[in-house]
């Protein structure tokens, strides 16, 4: 009997049955936790959740570690995607607070184009993070500052009625332009664009945003300091009215000349009256002597 039992435990069928049982146990374990939960069965037969896993993809701003006093960086995205996996409670808290950062360390790099790997900082050790993209291309250039003239441009130089748009006056004639050396070289002037309504009847006082442009009028990617400027645009009614009065007087004289030319008899009568008046004045003067 003992030999039969030993033969059974050493037989191929025994190992097959054991393998089947283990496979069933493994299947039940995986099936019970595939929704992210690991479960246990209590003495009274109730099943409770021990832990849940969660994966969330979120959008995070990209920080650059760089000496901003010496260099200007361009070509990088402002935001990147981060996929976070781990315990559901931690993932939810991290998603709500965003108490970590994604950064690229550029402190050891000099001027030129570089490919840099992105990293995370401040993330809980129980969480796993996958950054998309994993690397970025950046262009590091020396930082420079120069002074450029300000030009005020008006959307309209005329308004309705007897009003005229005067010469605009800006609070500053020059401003500072800061940025990458190659970009700063492109800047020709800084524009202050003022919108002039057609129904304006009094002086305009505006705070406008400044814009650096190149020779072709295209915007240049630099920082203008100050970024805004106060501009005054005079709307003058007096000069326009004076010009209207002068024009009316000239029109009257032209009309009188035209009337004289059209009626020669009237013109002769006018000349005769002027001559008679002149003779009377002379006679009066002789009698007094």
C-alpha positions as CSV (number, residue, x, y, z in Angstrom):
1,X,0.0,0.0,0.0
2,X,2.8,2.4,0.9
3,X,4.5,1.6,-2.3
4,X,1.3,2.4,-4.2
5,X,1.1,5.8,-2.4
6,X,4.7,6.5,-3.1
7,X,4.2,5.6,-6.7
8,X,1.2,8.0,-6.9
9,X,3.1,11.0,-5.5
10,X,5.9,10.3,-7.8
11,X,3.8,9.8,-10.8
12,X,3.2,12.3,-13.6
13,X,-0.5,12.6,-12.8
14,X,0.3,14.0,-9.4
15,X,2.4,16.8,-10.7
16,X,-0.3,17.5,-13.3
17,X,-3.0,17.8,-10.7
18,X,-0.8,20.1,-8.5
19,X,0.0,22.3,-11.5
20,X,-3.7,22.6,-12.3
21,X,-4.6,23.6,-8.8
22,X,-1.8,26.3,-8.7
23,X,-3.0,27.6,-12.1
24,X,-6.6,27.9,-10.8
25,X,-5.4,29.7,-7.7
26,X,-3.3,32.1,-9.8
27,X,-6.2,32.7,-12.1
28,X,-8.5,33.6,-9.2
29,X,-5.9,35.9,-7.8
30,X,-5.4,37.8,-11.0
31,X,-9.1,37.9,-11.8
32,X,-9.9,39.3,-8.4
33,X,-7.3,42.1,-8.6
34,X,-7.4,43.1,-12.3
35,X,-9.7,46.0,-11.5
36,X,-7.0,47.5,-9.4
37,X,-8.0,45.9,-6.1
38,X,-6.3,43.3,-3.9
39,X,-8.9,41.5,-1.8
40,X,-9.1,39.3,1.3
41,X,-11.8,37.0,2.6
42,X,-12.8,37.4,6.3
43,X,-13.9,34.7,8.6
44,X,-17.6,35.4,8.0
45,X,-17.1,35.1,4.2
46,X,-17.1,38.8,3.4
47,X,-14.6,40.1,0.8
48,X,-12.9,43.5,1.5
49,X,-10.6,45.7,-0.5
50,X,-7.1,46.1,0.8
51,X,-5.6,48.5,-1.8
52,X,-6.6,50.2,-5.1
53,X,-4.3,51.3,-7.9
54,X,-4.9,54.2,-10.2
55,X,-3.4,55.9,-13.3
56,X,-3.9,59.5,-14.3
57,X,-2.4,61.6,-17.0
58,X,-2.1,65.3,-16.2
59,X,-0.7,68.5,-17.8
60,X,2.2,70.1,-15.9
61,X,4.2,73.3,-16.5
62,X,7.8,72.8,-17.4
63,X,10.4,74.5,-15.2
64,X,14.0,75.3,-16.4
65,X,16.9,75.4,-14.0
66,X,19.1,78.0,-15.7
67,X,21.1,81.1,-14.9
68,X,18.5,83.6,-16.3
69,X,20.8,86.5,-15.6
70,X,23.3,85.3,-18.3
71,X,21.2,83.2,-20.7
72,X,17.9,83.2,-22.6
73,X,16.4,79.8,-23.5
74,X,14.0,79.2,-26.4
75,X,12.5,76.3,-28.3
76,X,11.0,74.4,-25.3
77,X,7.3,73.6,-24.6
78,X,5.6,75.4,-21.8
79,X,3.7,72.3,-20.7
80,X,4.3,68.5,-20.8
81,X,2.1,65.4,-20.0
82,X,2.8,63.3,-17.0
83,X,1.3,59.8,-16.4
84,X,1.1,59.0,-12.7
85,X,0.5,55.5,-11.4
86,X,0.1,54.2,-7.8
87,X,-2.2,54.0,-4.9
88,X,-5.5,55.7,-5.7
89,X,-5.6,57.9,-2.7
90,X,-2.1,59.3,-3.4
91,X,-2.8,59.7,-7.1
92,X,-6.0,61.7,-6.4
93,X,-4.2,63.9,-3.8
94,X,-1.3,64.5,-6.2
95,X,-3.7,65.4,-9.1
96,X,-5.6,67.9,-6.9
97,X,-2.6,69.6,-5.3
98,X,0.0,69.2,-8.1
99,X,2.7,69.4,-5.4
100,X,5.5,68.3,-7.6
101,X,7.3,69.7,-10.6
102,X,8.8,68.6,-14.0
103,X,12.1,70.3,-14.8
104,X,15.1,70.4,-17.1
105,X,18.5,71.1,-15.6
106,X,20.5,73.5,-17.9
107,X,23.0,74.8,-15.4
108,X,25.9,72.8,-16.7
109,X,25.2,73.7,-20.4
110,X,26.6,76.6,-22.3
111,X,25.4,78.5,-25.4
112,X,24.0,76.5,-28.3
113,X,21.4,73.8,-29.0
114,X,21.0,70.9,-26.6
115,X,18.8,67.9,-26.0
116,X,17.9,67.6,-22.3
117,X,16.2,64.8,-20.3
118,X,13.2,65.8,-18.2
119,X,12.9,64.8,-14.6
120,X,10.4,65.1,-11.7
121,X,10.9,66.5,-8.2
122,X,8.8,66.3,-5.1
123,X,6.8,63.2,-6.2
124,X,5.8,60.6,-3.5
125,X,8.1,57.6,-3.5
126,X,5.1,55.2,-3.9
127,X,4.1,56.9,-7.2
128,X,5.5,56.2,-10.7
129,X,5.7,59.0,-13.2
130,X,6.2,58.8,-17.0
131,X,6.9,62.1,-18.8
132,X,5.8,62.8,-22.4
133,X,8.1,63.8,-24.0
134,X,11.0,62.4,-22.1
135,X,13.5,64.8,-23.6
136,X,13.3,68.4,-25.1
137,X,15.4,70.4,-27.5
138,X,16.5,73.8,-26.2
139,X,18.5,76.7,-27.7
140,X,20.6,78.6,-25.1
141,X,21.8,82.1,-26.1
142,X,23.6,84.9,-24.2
143,X,21.2,87.5,-22.6
144,X,21.6,91.1,-23.7
145,X,19.8,94.4,-23.1
146,X,19.7,97.5,-25.3
147,X,17.6,100.7,-25.7
148,X,15.2,101.3,-28.6
149,X,13.1,104.3,-29.6
150,X,9.3,104.3,-29.2
151,X,7.0,105.2,-32.1
152,X,3.4,106.0,-31.5
153,X,1.0,104.8,-34.3
154,X,-2.6,105.8,-34.6
155,X,-5.4,103.7,-36.0
156,X,-6.9,106.8,-37.6
157,X,-5.6,110.4,-38.2
158,X,-9.0,112.0,-38.8
159,X,-12.2,112.0,-36.8
160,X,-15.8,113.0,-37.5
161,X,-17.0,116.7,-37.3
162,X,-14.9,119.8,-37.0
163,X,-12.2,118.0,-35.0
164,X,-8.6,117.2,-35.8
165,X,-6.2,114.6,-34.4
166,X,-3.1,116.2,-33.0
167,X,0.4,114.9,-32.5
168,X,0.5,112.0,-30.0
169,X,2.8,112.3,-27.0
170,X,4.2,109.2,-25.2
171,X,5.4,109.2,-21.6
172,X,8.8,107.8,-22.7
173,X,10.8,108.2,-25.9
174,X,12.9,105.1,-25.4
175,X,12.5,101.8,-23.6
176,X,14.7,98.8,-22.8
177,X,14.7,95.6,-24.9
178,X,16.0,92.4,-23.4
179,X,16.4,88.9,-24.9
180,X,18.6,86.6,-26.8
181,X,21.4,88.4,-28.5
182,X,20.4,87.3,-32.0
183,X,16.8,88.5,-31.4
184,X,17.7,91.8,-29.9
185,X,19.8,92.6,-32.9
186,X,16.6,92.3,-35.1
187,X,14.7,95.0,-33.2
188,X,14.5,98.3,-35.1
189,X,11.9,100.1,-33.0
190,X,9.2,99.6,-30.4
191,X,5.6,100.4,-31.4
192,X,2.8,101.8,-29.3
193,X,-0.5,101.3,-31.2
194,X,-3.4,103.6,-30.2
195,X,-6.9,103.1,-31.3
196,X,-8.6,106.5,-32.2
197,X,-12.4,106.3,-32.3
198,X,-14.1,108.2,-35.2
199,X,-16.5,109.9,-32.8
200,X,-13.7,111.3,-30.5
201,X,-14.3,114.9,-29.3
202,X,-11.7,115.3,-26.6
203,X,-8.1,114.3,-25.9
204,X,-7.5,110.6,-25.6
205,X,-5.4,109.1,-22.7
206,X,-4.5,105.5,-23.2
207,X,-2.2,102.9,-21.7
208,X,-1.0,100.7,-24.5
209,X,1.1,97.5,-24.8
210,X,4.4,97.9,-26.4
211,X,5.6,95.7,-29.3
212,X,9.1,95.3,-30.6
213,X,9.3,94.9,-34.4
214,X,12.0,94.3,-37.0
215,X,12.6,96.0,-40.4
216,X,9.8,94.1,-42.0
217,X,7.3,95.0,-39.2
218,X,7.3,91.5,-37.7
219,X,7.1,91.0,-34.0
220,X,10.4,90.0,-32.3
221,X,10.4,87.6,-29.3
222,X,12.0,89.9,-26.7
223,X,11.0,91.4,-23.4
224,X,10.2,95.1,-23.4
225,X,10.6,97.1,-20.2
226,X,8.3,98.8,-19.4
227,X,5.8,96.6,-21.2
228,X,3.1,99.3,-21.3
229,X,3.2,103.0,-21.8
230,X,0.8,106.0,-21.3
231,X,0.1,107.9,-24.5
232,X,-1.9,111.1,-24.9
233,X,-3.6,112.0,-28.3
234,X,-4.8,115.6,-28.6
235,X,-8.2,116.1,-30.3
236,X,-8.3,119.8,-31.3
237,X,-11.6,121.6,-32.2
238,X,-10.2,125.2,-32.4
239,X,-7.9,124.8,-35.3
240,X,-10.4,122.8,-37.3
241,X,-13.0,125.6,-36.7
242,X,-10.5,128.3,-37.6
243,X,-9.7,126.5,-40.8
244,X,-13.4,126.3,-41.5
245,X,-13.8,130.1,-41.0
246,X,-10.9,130.8,-43.2
247,X,-12.3,128.6,-45.9
248,X,-15.7,130.3,-45.6
249,X,-14.1,133.7,-46.0
250,X,-12.1,132.6,-49.0
251,X,-15.3,131.2,-50.5
252,X,-17.1,134.5,-50.0
253,X,-14.4,136.5,-51.7
254,X,-14.4,134.0,-54.6
255,X,-18.2,134.4,-54.8
256,X,-18.0,138.2,-54.9
257,X,-15.3,138.1,-57.6
258,X,-17.5,135.7,-59.6
259,X,-20.5,138.0,-59.3
260,X,-18.5,141.0,-60.6
261,X,-17.3,139.1,-63.5
262,X,-20.8,138.0,-64.4
263,X,-22.3,141.5,-64.2
264,X,-19.9,144.2,-65.7
265,X,-22.5,147.0,-65.2
266,X,-22.6,146.4,-61.5
267,X,-18.9,146.4,-61.4
268,X,-18.7,149.8,-63.2
269,X,-21.3,151.2,-60.8
270,X,-19.3,150.1,-57.9
271,X,-16.1,151.7,-59.3
272,X,-18.1,155.0,-60.0
273,X,-19.4,155.0,-56.4
274,X,-15.8,154.6,-55.0
275,X,-14.6,157.5,-57.3
276,X,-17.4,159.8,-56.1
277,X,-16.7,159.1,-52.5
278,X,-13.0,159.8,-53.0
279,X,-13.7,163.2,-54.7
280,X,-16.0,164.2,-51.9
281,X,-13.4,163.5,-49.4
282,X,-10.8,165.5,-51.3
283,X,-13.2,168.5,-51.6
284,X,-14.0,168.5,-48.0
285,X,-10.3,168.5,-47.2
286,X,-9.6,171.6,-49.5
287,X,-12.4,173.7,-48.0
288,X,-11.0,173.1,-44.5
289,X,-7.7,174.5,-45.6
